């Protein structure tokens, strides 16, 4: 089966290349622009060739021209997203003008222009928008426009929250219920059950991804976002850079009229609901203010424009843990004695503690029309984020001493030139220089860290003390050519990343206790500590190229064929494959004006997570290593250190190291889709989409130095290192003794690419574009996601039986429904020239509402015993209770209803004053996102097993005032 897949990809790539190279083919979906596709006919429906086409942006007076072909068809490609006026002229006909042409990023706007004889009238002017259904698009994508971005409720002012409005997506499953989990942030959403670290975000054509962990870098103010496109299945070969979904963001530019706004958001905890899981009797305090504004306009009319946006947030409040008072009292009794004087933490804090957040976001953009054919874009983005006490390790069983703070600064400079070489050829070149500096810190910097299974975690956590810098140097070039019915595109992308990272995982020592009694007696089950120099500096370079043909085979039949190549060159010593050719194919068939059928298949190669590369280079024995001990030896170390962090390695323990597989492969996904879309009215569409996604050669970590496993019995327990009285959860399971395949090392954690995932999903959607002050969309998705590892650092319980790990993915969400929209109350609208009259109209006029309702099934949680019962060396822990499969627990169903209500007052000709009230989780539903996953060492589980330990926000209220001019 594996050999067949390799042969298929190679042959498909060869066929694709043979088809495309003679015509220099390219794709349809663009990351920065859209197109206008039209036909010019007379009143009888006959084609009008050689008609003069002029598309004008009324805000900037920028003009694009074309001429209709022999069949009356015309195409204007590489058009920036925005509102346009289309004018068509032909000898013997009255001129035609449409002032309502909307161009969206990554899609085509279809038009049929019917010219009237000149003897009837001199000009025909229409204002009706073209149908919202793009019958030529083979890609499954969702566009979030400026109205939705500006008017929808969002608690964090992060525009990426709106990504979750698209069908087929889910929020990433925050399964970090233990301090031992990775602190690396991902993108916070998952496409088709694929990993959140595998998504790609592009802003104005250049990538904006944190390559170390897969998160997003620069966070832009919503004021600067014009629109963005969520690509679930990017059939175009231009789509790439990750095996998951792709998000293409386009920022706002200035215009010939000065325009801007200034705003203030405020929130006070006294108006919010009480946190649902807290044991505190009073509400936590919260004072949050966010102030900002935007300004755009001309520097030189019709030629040079600027746009600036920025905002600053400061938030101060309280948080609390869910540590049981009896547990806190017992632990504090020991900490305040002199039994273990080198334990840094001398008392747990089960009460409220302060948390803070401060964030600055700023961006500036300059657009310059060099001449009629060439335009220049310069953009600078800046983000400075500071979170204290609440950045990570935030589940309810973590004491404030183990919680994390983060300090992140991002800067990026982008330059781009777009050249219309002739009406049929458009070239775009972009350059990027960016830098990220991130520092993670736990409250306790000394250590050690203490984990008492199912009860509490305190002290310095194993992970979460990093200091790193990531620099990006990127160059992108694409060319689009129109040849008859072929829209051809080809391009290349070169991205060099420099990493300098000090990841101090484990350097403070960590002791894991099986239960509270074990801690009180000073008997840890496991000890882990790293020694050496935690510093790695390295560079990687990503190369990508593609060719694509978007072929309008017939009037109602479109074919996309393309191939893409991706390769990321890793540091020396890491073996890689290079045959990363990814064929793409898609079709769109429109049997009538109201229907379109789509289908497609593509392979999408992923990026490497550089945290895994860094770990391999850093923990290589020569620079740093890890020591792991169990049972009596762990107890001996803990008591000898008086509960503190040992200052030197233990001579009797062999080092544990991290390495990479000698047969490392590039992860990829195989994605297939089939959909049908129906035009219900001129503004309303409905669709059904089936999506299949298979993740192949996904990364995970495996200890490859273990000897074969043995079933633990009372008779062999001591010989295997489990002591004379093993726990009931240890007896009868496959365990590993002290013997190693390579006796020079204890554990050898190998970074492998042998995991896989599958996803099947059906989405039903309706979408109404903005018309008559009403816009809405809704979708329901039924899906199933299965895998055998959901992250690169996840380890199997038994490395010799990885098939036992296959179960529901952590990214699975069986049911998900989302509805959002913007609505104006029908009591007069000054924006439309209907001034409110009468008491009801004055009170309820000029009011806009924007709801978002999300309903979803619970998420899988992995049950764990709470310590390494297999002695497999896995960390994060992987030992499950006997009889439990991976991810066997589930949180409860999730319901969230957010609402934004705005009332505005017109001030002068262009001014408007908005008063806004927003509520988040208005229904105050308890949305559990974390469970106590620890079963405990006995036959019966801990009383706290599977209880909720973390939930989303309770109901919050926020108020703002916004002056637009």
RACORQUI-V668910 format. One record per pair of residues at least 4 apart in sequence whose C-alpha atoms are under 6 Angstrom apart, sorted by sequence separation. I is the first residue (numbers start at 1). J is the second residue. D is the distance in whole Angstrom. If there is no record, write none. Layout:
i	j	d
I	J	D
I	J	D
This chain:
i	j	d
4	8	6
8	12	6
9	13	6
17	21	6
20	24	6
41	45	5
42	46	6
57	61	5
68	72	5
69	73	5
118	122	6
147	151	6
148	152	6
190	194	6
202	206	5
210	214	5
300	304	5
328	332	6
332	336	6
370	374	5
387	391	6
421	425	5
452	456	5
482	486	6
519	523	6
553	557	6
610	614	6
614	618	6
615	619	6
621	625	5
630	634	5
636	640	6
639	643	6
680	684	5
713	717	6
718	722	5
722	726	6
770	774	5
830	834	5
837	841	6
840	844	6
841	845	5
907	911	5
20	25	5
41	46	5
56	61	6
57	62	5
68	73	5
176	181	6
190	195	6
202	207	4
210	215	5
234	239	6
299	304	5
370	375	5
421	426	6
482	487	5
513	518	6
518	523	5
553	558	6
590	595	6
619	624	5
629	634	5
638	643	5
641	646	6
680	685	5
717	722	5
718	723	4
770	775	4
829	834	5
830	835	5
836	841	5
906	911	6
907	912	5
936	941	6
41	47	4
56	62	6
68	74	5
89	95	5
190	196	5
201	207	6
202	208	6
209	215	6
210	216	6
298	304	6
299	305	5
369	375	4
420	426	5
451	457	4
481	487	6
513	519	6
552	558	4
590	596	4
619	625	5
679	685	5
717	723	6
718	724	5
769	775	5
828	834	5
836	842	5
906	912	5
935	941	5
936	942	6
41	48	5
56	63	5
88	95	6
189	196	5
201	208	5
209	216	5
210	217	5
298	305	4
368	375	6
419	426	6
450	457	6
481	488	5
551	558	6
589	596	6
678	685	6
768	775	5
828	835	6
905	912	6
935	942	6
40	48	5
55	63	6
88	96	5
209	217	6
297	305	6
368	376	5
419	427	5
450	458	5
480	488	6
551	559	5
589	597	5
678	686	5
768	776	5
828	836	5
905	913	5
55	64	5
87	96	6
187	196	5
208	217	6
274	283	5
297	306	6
367	376	6
418	427	6
449	458	6
450	459	6
480	489	4
550	559	6
588	597	6
677	686	6
836	845	6
904	913	5
54	64	6
87	97	4
186	196	6
187	197	6
296	306	5
336	346	6
367	377	5
393	403	5
418	428	4
449	459	4
479	489	6
550	560	5
588	598	4
677	687	4
767	777	4
869	879	6
904	914	4
935	945	5
54	65	5
86	97	6
186	197	5
296	307	4
335	346	5
366	377	6
393	404	6
417	428	6
448	459	6
449	460	4
479	490	6
513	524	5
549	560	6
587	598	6
676	687	6
766	777	6
868	879	6
903	914	6
934	945	6
53	65	5
86	98	5
295	307	6
366	378	5
392	404	5
417	429	5
447	459	6
448	460	6
449	461	5
478	490	6
512	524	6
513	525	5
549	561	5
587	599	5
676	688	5
766	778	5
903	915	5
53	66	5
85	98	6
232	245	5
295	308	5
365	378	6
391	404	5
416	429	5
447	460	5
478	491	4
512	525	6
548	561	6
586	599	6
675	688	6
765	778	6
902	915	6
932	945	5
933	946	6
53	67	5
85	99	4
231	245	6
294	308	6
365	379	4
389	403	6
391	405	5
416	430	4
477	491	5
512	526	5
548	562	4
566	580	6
586	600	4
675	689	4
765	779	4
827	841	5
902	916	4
932	946	5
52	67	5
231	246	5
294	309	4
332	347	5
364	379	6
389	404	5
391	406	6
415	430	6
444	459	5
445	460	6
477	492	6
511	526	6
547	562	6
565	580	6
585	600	5
674	689	6
764	779	5
864	879	6
865	880	5
901	916	6
931	946	5
932	947	5
51	67	5
172	188	5
269	285	5
293	309	6
364	380	5
389	405	5
415	431	5
444	460	5
476	492	6
511	527	5
547	563	6
565	581	5
585	601	5
674	690	5
764	780	5
864	880	4
865	881	5
901	917	5
931	947	5
50	67	5
51	68	5
84	101	5
171	188	6
172	189	4
197	214	4
230	247	5
269	286	4
293	310	6
363	380	5
388	405	4
414	431	6
476	493	4
510	527	6
546	563	6
564	581	6
584	601	6
673	690	6
720	737	4
763	780	6
788	805	5
828	845	5
829	846	5
863	880	6
900	917	6
931	948	4
932	949	6
50	68	5
83	101	6
171	189	4
172	190	6
229	247	6
268	286	5
292	310	6
363	381	4
387	405	5
414	432	5
475	493	6
510	528	5
546	564	4
564	582	5
584	602	4
673	691	4
713	731	6
763	781	4
788	806	4
827	845	5
900	918	4
930	948	6
931	949	5
49	68	5
83	102	5
170	189	6
229	248	5
268	287	5
292	311	4
362	381	6
387	406	5
413	432	6
475	494	5
509	528	6
545	564	6
563	582	5
583	602	6
672	691	6
712	731	5
762	781	6
787	806	5
899	918	6
930	949	6
49	69	5
82	102	6
170	190	5
228	248	5
267	287	6
291	311	6
362	382	5
386	406	6
413	433	5
474	494	6
509	529	4
545	565	5
563	583	4
672	692	5
712	732	5
762	782	5
787	807	6
899	919	5
930	950	5
49	70	5
82	103	5
169	190	6
228	249	4
267	288	5
291	312	5
361	382	6
386	407	5
412	433	6
474	495	4
544	565	5
562	583	6
563	584	6
582	603	5
671	692	6
711	732	6
712	733	6
761	782	6
786	807	6
898	919	6
929	950	6
81	103	5
94	116	6
169	191	5
228	250	6
266	288	6
290	312	5
361	383	5
385	407	6
412	434	4
473	495	6
507	529	6
544	566	5
562	584	5
671	693	4
711	733	5
761	783	4
786	808	4
787	809	5
825	847	6
898	920	4
928	950	6
929	951	5
49	72	5
81	104	5
93	116	6
94	117	6
227	250	6
266	289	5
290	313	4
360	383	6
385	408	5
411	434	6
441	464	6
473	496	5
506	529	5
507	530	5
543	566	6
561	584	6
670	693	6
711	734	4
760	783	5
786	809	5
824	847	6
898	921	5
928	951	4
47	71	5
48	72	5
81	105	5
93	117	4
94	118	4
226	250	6
265	289	6
289	313	6
360	384	5
384	408	6
411	435	5
440	464	6
441	465	5
472	496	6
506	530	5
543	567	5
561	585	5
670	694	5
710	734	5
760	784	5
785	809	6
824	848	4
862	886	6
897	921	5
898	922	6
927	951	5
47	72	5
93	118	4
226	251	5
265	290	5
289	314	6
359	384	6
384	409	4
410	435	6
440	465	5
472	497	5
542	567	6
560	585	5
669	694	5
709	734	6
710	735	5
759	784	6
823	848	6
862	887	4
896	921	5
897	922	6
927	952	5
92	118	6
225	251	4
226	252	5
264	290	6
288	314	6
359	385	4
383	409	6
410	436	5
440	466	5
471	497	6
542	568	4
560	586	5
669	695	4
709	735	5
759	785	4
823	849	5
861	887	5
57	84	5
96	123	6
98	125	6
100	127	5
224	251	6
225	252	6
264	291	4
288	315	4
358	385	6
383	410	5
409	436	6
439	466	6
471	498	5
541	568	6
559	586	6
669	696	6
709	736	5
758	785	6
785	812	5
822	849	6
860	887	5
56	84	6
94	122	5
95	123	5
96	124	5
97	125	5
98	126	5
99	127	6
186	214	5
187	215	4
224	252	5
263	291	6
287	315	6
358	386	5
382	410	6
409	437	5
439	467	4
470	498	6
541	569	5
559	587	5
627	655	5
668	696	5
758	786	5
822	850	4
861	889	5
56	85	5
94	123	5
96	125	6
98	127	6
100	129	5
184	213	6
186	215	4
187	216	6
263	292	6
287	316	5
357	386	6
382	411	5
408	437	6
438	467	6
470	499	5
540	569	6
558	587	6
626	655	6
627	656	6
667	696	6
757	786	6
821	850	6
860	889	6
861	890	6
55	85	6
185	215	6
262	292	6
263	293	6
286	316	6
357	387	4
381	411	6
408	438	4
438	468	6
469	499	6
504	534	6
540	570	5
558	588	5
625	655	6
626	656	5
667	697	5
757	787	4
784	814	6
821	851	6
860	890	5
924	954	5
55	86	5
262	293	4
286	317	4
320	351	6
356	387	6
381	412	5
407	438	6
437	468	6
469	500	5
503	534	6
557	588	6
625	656	6
667	698	5
756	787	6
783	814	5
820	851	6
859	890	5
924	955	5
40	72	5
54	86	6
261	293	5
285	317	5
320	352	4
356	388	5
380	412	6
407	439	5
437	469	4
468	500	5
502	534	5
557	589	5
625	657	5
782	814	6
820	852	4
858	890	6
859	891	5
39	72	5
54	87	5
261	294	5
285	318	5
319	352	5
355	388	6
380	413	5
406	439	6
436	469	6
468	501	4
502	535	4
556	589	6
707	740	5
782	815	5
819	852	6
858	891	5
894	927	5
922	955	5
39	73	4
260	294	5
284	318	5
319	353	6
355	389	5
379	413	6
406	440	5
436	470	5
467	501	6
501	535	6
556	590	5
706	740	5
707	741	6
781	815	6
819	853	5
858	892	5
921	955	5
38	73	6
53	88	5
260	295	4
318	353	5
379	414	5
405	440	6
435	470	6
467	502	5
501	536	5
705	740	6
781	816	5
818	853	6
858	893	4
920	955	6
38	74	5
52	88	6
259	295	6
318	354	5
378	414	6
405	441	5
435	471	4
466	502	6
500	536	6
621	657	6
705	741	5
780	816	6
818	854	4
857	893	4
920	956	5
52	89	5
259	296	5
317	354	6
318	355	6
378	415	5
404	441	6
434	471	6
466	503	5
500	537	4
620	657	5
780	817	4
817	854	6
856	893	6
919	956	6
37	75	5
51	89	6
258	296	6
317	355	5
377	415	6
404	442	4
434	472	5
466	504	6
499	537	6
619	657	6
620	658	6
779	817	6
817	855	5
856	894	5
919	957	5
36	75	6
51	90	5
258	297	4
377	416	5
403	442	6
433	472	6
465	504	5
499	538	5
619	658	6
779	818	6
816	855	6
855	894	6
918	957	6
36	76	5
257	297	5
316	356	5
376	416	6
402	442	6
433	473	5
499	539	6
778	818	6
816	856	4
855	895	5
918	958	5
35	76	5
256	297	6
315	356	6
376	417	5
402	443	6
432	473	6
498	539	4
778	819	4
815	856	5
854	895	6
917	958	6
35	77	4
200	242	6
254	296	5
255	297	5
256	298	5
315	357	5
375	417	6
401	443	5
432	474	5
463	505	5
497	539	6
616	658	5
705	747	6
777	819	6
815	857	5
854	896	5
917	959	5
35	78	6
199	242	5
254	297	5
255	298	6
314	357	6
375	418	5
401	444	5
431	474	6
462	505	5
497	540	5
616	659	5
705	748	5
777	820	6
853	896	6
916	959	6
34	78	6
35	79	5
198	242	5
314	358	5
374	418	6
431	475	5
462	506	5
496	540	6
704	748	6
776	820	6
853	897	4
916	960	5
33	78	5
34	79	5
198	243	6
199	244	5
201	246	6
256	301	6
313	358	5
374	419	4
430	475	6
496	541	4
703	748	5
776	821	4
852	897	6
33	79	5
198	244	5
199	245	5
200	246	5
201	247	5
202	248	5
203	249	5
204	250	5
313	359	5
373	419	6
430	476	5
495	541	6
703	749	4
775	821	5
813	859	6
852	898	5
915	961	5
33	80	5
199	246	6
202	249	6
203	250	6
312	359	6
373	420	5
429	476	6
495	542	5
702	749	5
775	822	5
851	898	6
914	961	6
33	81	6
312	360	5
429	477	4
494	542	6
702	750	5
774	822	6
851	899	4
914	962	5
311	360	6
428	477	6
494	543	5
701	750	6
774	823	5
850	899	6
913	962	6
194	244	6
311	361	5
428	478	5
493	543	6
701	751	5
810	860	5
850	900	5
913	963	5
254	305	5
310	361	5
427	478	6
493	544	5
701	752	6
773	824	6
849	900	6
912	963	6
254	306	5
310	362	4
427	479	4
492	544	6
700	752	6
849	901	5
912	964	5
191	244	6
254	307	5
309	362	6
426	479	6
492	545	4
699	752	5
848	901	6
911	964	6
191	245	6
253	307	6
309	363	6
426	480	5
491	545	6
699	753	4
848	902	5
911	965	4
308	363	6
425	480	6
491	546	6
698	753	5
847	902	6
910	965	6
308	364	4
402	458	5
425	481	5
490	546	5
697	753	5
698	754	6
847	903	4
307	364	6
401	458	6
402	459	5
424	481	6
490	547	4
697	754	5
698	755	5
846	903	6
307	365	5
398	456	6
401	459	5
402	460	5
424	482	5
489	547	6
697	755	5
698	756	6
846	904	6
306	365	6
397	456	5
398	457	5
399	458	5
402	461	6
489	548	5
697	756	6
306	366	5
448	508	5
450	510	6
488	548	6
696	756	5
305	366	6
447	508	5
448	509	5
449	510	5
450	511	5
451	512	5
452	513	5
453	514	5
488	549	5
606	667	5
695	756	5
305	367	5
448	510	6
453	515	5
487	549	6
605	667	6
606	668	5
695	757	5
159	222	6
304	367	6
452	515	6
487	550	5
605	668	4
694	757	6
304	368	4
486	550	6
604	668	5
694	758	4
303	368	6
486	551	5
604	669	5
693	758	6
303	369	5
485	551	6
603	669	6
693	759	5
485	552	5
603	670	5
692	759	6
602	670	6
692	760	5
866	934	5
34	103	6
602	671	5
691	760	6
864	933	6
865	934	5
34	104	5
601	671	6
691	761	5
863	933	5
864	934	5
865	935	5
866	936	6
34	105	5
601	672	4
690	761	6
865	936	5
33	105	5
34	106	5
36	108	5
37	109	6
38	110	6
42	114	5
600	672	6
690	762	5
32	105	6
33	106	6
34	107	5
35	108	5
36	109	5
37	110	5
38	111	4
39	112	5
40	113	5
41	114	5
42	115	5
600	673	5
689	762	6
34	108	6
38	112	6
322	396	5
323	397	5
599	673	5
689	763	5
321	396	5
322	397	6
599	674	4
688	763	6
30	106	4
598	674	6
688	764	5
29	106	4
598	675	5
687	764	6
597	675	6
687	765	5
597	676	5
686	765	6
146	226	5
596	676	6
686	766	4
146	227	5
596	677	5
685	766	6
797	878	5
145	227	5
536	618	6
595	677	6
685	767	5
797	879	5
144	227	6
595	678	5
684	767	6
144	228	5
594	678	6
684	768	4
143	228	6
224	309	6
594	679	5
683	768	6
143	229	4
683	769	6
142	229	6
575	662	6
142	230	5
576	664	5
577	665	6
141	230	5
575	664	6
576	665	6
656	745	6
661	750	6
141	231	4
533	623	6
655	745	5
656	746	5
658	748	6
660	750	5
661	751	6
141	232	6
532	623	6
533	624	6
654	745	5
655	746	6
656	747	5
657	748	5
658	749	5
659	750	5
660	751	5
661	752	5
140	232	6
532	624	4
654	746	5
656	748	6
658	750	6
700	792	4
701	793	5
140	233	5
531	624	6
699	792	5
700	793	6
701	794	6
702	795	6
139	233	6
531	625	6
700	794	6
701	795	5
139	234	5
530	625	6
139	235	5
530	626	4
529	626	6
529	627	5
528	627	6
528	628	5
527	628	6
527	629	5
526	629	6
526	630	4
525	630	6
525	631	5
527	634	5
526	634	6
524	635	6
523	635	5
735	870	4
736	871	6
509	645	6
730	869	6
218	383	6
32	204	5
32	205	6
31	205	6
218	410	6
60	255	5
59	255	5
60	256	5
448	644	6
59	256	6
448	645	5
29	236	6
729	937	5
27	236	5
729	938	6
727	937	6
728	938	5
728	939	6
179	393	6
31	248	5
177	395	6
61	302	6
60	302	5
183	464	6
179	461	6
180	462	6
342	642	5
343	643	5
342	643	5
343	644	5
340	642	5
342	644	4
340	643	5
237	546	6
237	548	6
237	562	5
237	563	6
237	564	5
235	584	6
66	423	6
243	604	5
243	605	5
242	605	6
243	606	5
242	606	4
242	607	6
213	609	6
212	609	6
212	610	4
211	610	6
212	611	5
453	866	5
136	558	6
243	668	6
243	669	5
138	586	6
138	587	6
138	588	5
136	588	6
138	598	6
135	596	6
26	488	4
27	489	5
25	488	4
26	489	3
25	489	5
26	490	5
454	934	5
26	547	5
27	548	4
25	547	5
26	548	3
27	549	5
28	550	6
25	548	4
26	549	4
27	550	5
25	549	4
131	682	6
396	949	5
396	950	6
395	950	5
193	759	6
13	583	5
193	785	5
167	779	6
168	781	6
193	811	5
173	811	6
275	954	5
273	954	6
273	955	5
272	955	6
272	956	5
267	958	5
266	958	6
266	959	5
265	959	6
181	876	6
265	960	4
180	876	5
264	960	5
264	961	6
152	850	5
263	961	6
263	962	4
262	962	6
262	963	5
261	963	5
261	964	4
260	964	6
261	965	6
260	965	5
259	965	6
153	900	5
